[in-house]
Amino acid sequence: MRLFLTHCFTGKDNQTFDIGRLLWAVGVIVFLAYGGWHVVKNHQFDPVGFGTGLGAALAGGGLGIGFKRDTEPCSHS
């Protein structure tokens, strides 16, 4: 599990911590928690709105990581 998390939150070299990936993960977790809280509190769920919002959050994070891919340190092993 530790190796999996290391690969998720580091750059191409798997050694340099990447704050962008961490913020992306935290943002998605907060989005899911807020959606769950809304369902518990209001007893309503809008699957189209939820899917659109989650898709936008995931796409935004992916684009952010993609834009900076050329600046990430890489391992030369």
N, CA and C atoms as an extended XYZ file, in Angstrom:
231
Properties=species:S:1:pos:R:3:atomname:S:1:resname:S:1:resid:I:1 pbc="F F F"
N         0.829       -1.192        0.000 N   MET     1
C         0.000        0.000        0.000 CA  MET     1
C         0.874        1.256        0.000 C   MET     1
N         1.960        1.199        0.746 N   ARG     2
C         2.853        2.355        0.805 CA  ARG     2
C         3.459        2.650       -0.574 C   ARG     2
N         3.840        1.609       -1.292 N   LEU     3
C         4.397        1.787       -2.636 CA  LEU     3
C         3.356        2.396       -3.574 C   LEU     3
N         2.103        1.946       -3.454 N   PHE     4
C         1.021        2.494       -4.267 CA  PHE     4
C         0.855        3.988       -4.010 C   PHE     4
N         0.833        4.383       -2.729 N   LEU     5
C         0.684        5.799       -2.390 CA  LEU     5
C         1.894        6.611       -2.847 C   LEU     5
N         3.069        6.011       -2.759 N   THR     6
C         4.263        6.693       -3.244 CA  THR     6
C         4.145        6.976       -4.737 C   THR     6
N         3.695        6.009       -5.498 N   HIS     7
C         3.529        6.203       -6.934 CA  HIS     7
C         2.433        7.222       -7.242 C   HIS     7
N         1.410        7.285       -6.415 N   CYS     8
C         0.305        8.227       -6.655 CA  CYS     8
C         0.694        9.681       -6.392 C   CYS     8
N         1.547        9.908       -5.392 N   PHE     9
C         1.802       11.279       -4.942 CA  PHE     9
C         3.222       11.773       -5.197 C   PHE     9
N         3.935       11.121       -6.090 N   THR    10
C         5.261       11.598       -6.486 CA  THR    10
C         5.294       11.780       -7.997 C   THR    10
N         6.324       12.469       -8.453 N   GLY    11
C         6.474       12.728       -9.883 CA  GLY    11
C         6.978       11.512      -10.637 C   GLY    11
N         7.477       11.757      -11.840 N   LYS    12
C         7.944       10.682      -12.717 CA  LYS    12
C         9.047        9.840      -12.082 C   LYS    12
N         9.868       10.474      -11.250 N   ASP    13
C        10.994        9.753      -10.657 CA  ASP    13
C        10.592        8.921       -9.438 C   ASP    13
N         9.351        9.017       -9.007 N   ASN    14
C         8.836        8.303       -7.832 CA  ASN    14
C         9.608        8.618       -6.563 C   ASN    14
N        10.219        9.797       -6.512 N   GLN    15
C        10.937       10.231       -5.318 CA  GLN    15
C        10.550       11.646       -4.920 C   GLN    15
N        10.232       12.477       -5.888 N   THR    16
C         9.917       13.873       -5.632 CA  THR    16
C         8.426       14.015       -5.345 C   THR    16
N         8.106       14.505       -4.143 N   PHE    17
C         6.716       14.695       -3.745 CA  PHE    17
C         6.062       15.746       -4.633 C   PHE    17
N         4.814       15.510       -5.048 N   ASP    18
C         4.104       16.404       -5.954 CA  ASP    18
C         2.856       16.943       -5.259 C   ASP    18
N         2.900       18.209       -4.877 N   ILE    19
C         1.785       18.821       -4.163 CA  ILE    19
C         0.532       18.882       -5.034 C   ILE    19
N         0.698       18.998       -6.343 N   GLY    20
C        -0.454       19.045       -7.250 CA  GLY    20
C        -1.267       17.760       -7.204 C   GLY    20
N        -0.602       16.632       -7.153 N   ARG    21
C        -1.306       15.343       -7.076 CA  ARG    21
C        -2.012       15.189       -5.739 C   ARG    21
N        -1.370       15.656       -4.673 N   LEU    22
C        -1.994       15.585       -3.351 CA  LEU    22
C        -3.243       16.465       -3.297 C   LEU    22
N        -3.127       17.683       -3.798 N   LEU    23
C        -4.285       18.584       -3.795 CA  LEU    23
C        -5.414       18.035       -4.662 C   LEU    23
N        -5.082       17.395       -5.761 N   TRP    24
C        -6.091       16.783       -6.619 CA  TRP    24
C        -6.825       15.689       -5.844 C   TRP    24
N        -6.099       14.837       -5.164 N   ALA    25
C        -6.706       13.754       -4.399 CA  ALA    25
C        -7.562       14.298       -3.260 C   ALA    25
N        -7.063       15.286       -2.545 N   VAL    26
C        -7.825       15.878       -1.448 CA  VAL    26
C        -9.088       16.540       -1.988 C   VAL    26
N        -8.979       17.231       -3.108 N   GLY    27
C       -10.154       17.873       -3.706 CA  GLY    27
C       -11.228       16.873       -4.086 C   GLY    27
N       -10.842       15.742       -4.643 N   VAL    28
C       -11.813       14.718       -5.025 CA  VAL    28
C       -12.447       14.098       -3.780 C   VAL    28
N       -11.648       13.852       -2.742 N   ILE    29
C       -12.187       13.294       -1.499 CA  ILE    29
C       -13.174       14.271       -0.860 C   ILE    29
N       -12.839       15.550       -0.842 N   VAL    30
C       -13.756       16.559       -0.292 CA  VAL    30
C       -15.032       16.632       -1.128 C   VAL    30
N       -14.898       16.556       -2.448 N   PHE    31
C       -16.073       16.565       -3.318 CA  PHE    31
C       -16.993       15.388       -2.998 C   PHE    31
N       -16.409       14.206       -2.844 N   LEU    32
C       -17.213       13.025       -2.515 CA  LEU    32
C       -17.855       13.146       -1.140 C   LEU    32
N       -17.117       13.664       -0.171 N   ALA    33
C       -17.664       13.842        1.175 CA  ALA    33
C       -18.809       14.855        1.165 C   ALA    33
N       -18.627       15.952        0.452 N   TYR    34
C       -19.686       16.954        0.372 CA  TYR    34
C       -20.926       16.384       -0.313 C   TYR    34
N       -20.730       15.615       -1.369 N   GLY    35
C       -21.868       14.979       -2.036 CA  GLY    35
C       -22.597       14.027       -1.114 C   GLY    35
N       -21.845       13.243       -0.348 N   GLY    36
C       -22.461       12.333        0.618 CA  GLY    36
C       -23.206       13.081        1.705 C   GLY    36
N       -22.610       14.156        2.202 N   TRP    37
C       -23.276       14.947        3.238 CA  TRP    37
C       -24.571       15.557        2.699 C   TRP    37
N       -24.543       16.010        1.473 N   HIS    38
C       -25.743       16.591        0.865 CA  HIS    38
C       -26.864       15.548        0.782 C   HIS    38
N       -26.524       14.322        0.426 N   VAL    39
C       -27.531       13.260        0.340 CA  VAL    39
C       -28.099       12.950        1.723 C   VAL    39
N       -27.237       12.873        2.734 N   VAL    40
C       -27.704       12.573        4.091 CA  VAL    40
C       -28.590       13.699        4.614 C   VAL    40
N       -28.195       14.925        4.378 N   LYS    41
C       -28.932       16.064        4.927 CA  LYS    41
C       -30.239       16.339        4.173 C   LYS    41
N       -30.208       16.297        2.849 N   ASN    42
C       -31.376       16.689        2.050 CA  ASN    42
C       -32.145       15.511        1.470 C   ASN    42
N       -31.611       14.322        1.574 N   HIS    43
C       -32.246       13.112        1.023 CA  HIS    43
C       -32.529       13.239       -0.467 C   HIS    43
N       -31.632       13.940       -1.165 N   GLN    44
C       -31.767       14.090       -2.613 CA  GLN    44
C       -30.414       13.837       -3.262 C   GLN    44
N       -30.446       13.285       -4.460 N   PHE    45
C       -29.217       13.033       -5.192 CA  PHE    45
C       -29.461       13.323       -6.660 C   PHE    45
N       -28.628       14.140       -7.226 N   ASP    46
C       -28.697       14.482       -8.647 CA  ASP    46
C       -27.521       13.799       -9.341 C   ASP    46
N       -27.734       12.625       -9.959 N   PRO    47
C       -26.611       11.898      -10.551 CA  PRO    47
C       -25.943       12.641      -11.702 C   PRO    47
N       -26.694       13.409      -12.467 N   VAL    48
C       -26.099       14.144      -13.587 CA  VAL    48
C       -25.195       15.258      -13.057 C   VAL    48
N       -25.691       15.998      -12.092 N   GLY    49
C       -24.884       17.063      -11.495 CA  GLY    49
C       -23.654       16.512      -10.791 C   GLY    49
N       -23.836       15.415      -10.069 N   PHE    50
C       -22.718       14.794       -9.368 CA  PHE    50
C       -21.680       14.283      -10.363 C   PHE    50
N       -22.129       13.591      -11.394 N   GLY    51
C       -21.206       13.060      -12.398 CA  GLY    51
C       -20.472       14.157      -13.139 C   GLY    51
N       -21.174       15.232      -13.449 N   THR    52
C       -20.552       16.360      -14.131 CA  THR    52
C       -19.499       17.012      -13.245 C   THR    52
N       -19.839       17.228      -11.993 N   GLY    53
C       -18.893       17.846      -11.061 CA  GLY    53
C       -17.676       16.979      -10.807 C   GLY    53
N       -17.894       15.684      -10.601 N   LEU    54
C       -16.773       14.784      -10.363 CA  LEU    54
C       -15.902       14.675      -11.611 C   LEU    54
N       -16.525       14.606      -12.763 N   GLY    55
C       -15.761       14.568      -14.009 CA  GLY    55
C       -14.922       15.816      -14.197 C   GLY    55
N       -15.484       16.967      -13.857 N   ALA    56
C       -14.728       18.220      -13.972 CA  ALA    56
C       -13.554       18.240      -13.000 C   ALA    56
N       -13.760       17.753      -11.779 N   ALA    57
C       -12.676       17.715      -10.792 CA  ALA    57
C       -11.560       16.782      -11.246 C   ALA    57
N       -11.927       15.618      -11.749 N   LEU    58
C       -10.917       14.669      -12.219 CA  LEU    58
C       -10.198       15.180      -13.464 C   LEU    58
N       -10.941       15.764      -14.391 N   ALA    59
C       -10.331       16.286      -15.613 CA  ALA    59
C        -9.413       17.462      -15.309 C   ALA    59
N        -9.834       18.338      -14.414 N   GLY    60
C        -9.001       19.485      -14.045 CA  GLY    60
C        -7.675       19.057      -13.434 C   GLY    60
N        -7.724       18.075      -12.554 N   GLY    61
C        -6.489       17.573      -11.956 CA  GLY    61
C        -5.597       16.910      -12.988 C   GLY    61
N        -6.195       16.136      -13.867 N   GLY    62
C        -5.419       15.484      -14.920 CA  GLY    62
C        -4.772       16.489      -15.861 C   GLY    62
N        -5.510       17.525      -16.199 N   LEU    63
C        -4.939       18.572      -17.055 CA  LEU    63
C        -3.790       19.291      -16.353 C   LEU    63
N        -3.974       19.575      -15.061 N   GLY    64
C        -2.914       20.247      -14.316 CA  GLY    64
C        -1.637       19.433      -14.279 C   GLY    64
N        -1.765       18.149      -14.050 N   ILE    65
C        -0.590       17.278      -14.039 CA  ILE    65
C         0.006       17.157      -15.440 C   ILE    65
N        -0.855       17.080      -16.442 N   GLY    66
C        -0.369       16.994      -17.815 CA  GLY    66
C         0.378       18.242      -18.256 C   GLY    66
N        -0.082       19.419      -17.829 N   PHE    67
C         0.570       20.666      -18.223 CA  PHE    67
C         1.984       20.775      -17.668 C   PHE    67
N         2.224       20.183      -16.503 N   LYS    68
C         3.538       20.336      -15.894 CA  LYS    68
C         4.444       19.117      -16.090 C   LYS    68
N         4.060       18.192      -16.935 N   ARG    69
C         4.820       16.947      -17.081 CA  ARG    69
C         6.254       17.181      -17.561 C   ARG    69
N         6.487       18.212      -18.345 N   ASP    70
C         7.829       18.465      -18.858 CA  ASP    70
C         8.759       19.064      -17.800 C   ASP    70
N         8.199       19.574      -16.708 N   THR    71
C         9.028       20.181      -15.667 CA  THR    71
C         9.330       19.221      -14.526 C   THR    71
N         8.756       18.021      -14.552 N   GLU    72
C         8.988       17.058      -13.474 CA  GLU    72
C        10.375       16.435      -13.605 C   GLU    72
N        11.024       16.228      -12.454 N   PRO    73
C        12.304       15.525      -12.516 CA  PRO    73
C        12.082       14.062      -12.912 C   PRO    73
N        12.974       13.519      -13.725 N   CYS    74
C        12.841       12.101      -14.097 CA  CYS    74
C        14.086       11.341      -13.660 C   CYS    74
N        13.867       10.079      -13.423 N   SER    75
C        15.002        9.237      -13.052 CA  SER    75
C        15.733        8.824      -14.314 C   SER    75
N        17.020        8.810      -14.242 N   HIS    76
C        17.844        8.427      -15.389 CA  HIS    76
C        18.537        7.099      -15.139 C   HIS    76
N        17.781        6.135      -14.581 N   SER    77
C        18.389        4.836      -14.299 CA  SER    77
C        18.097        3.848      -15.382 C   SER    77
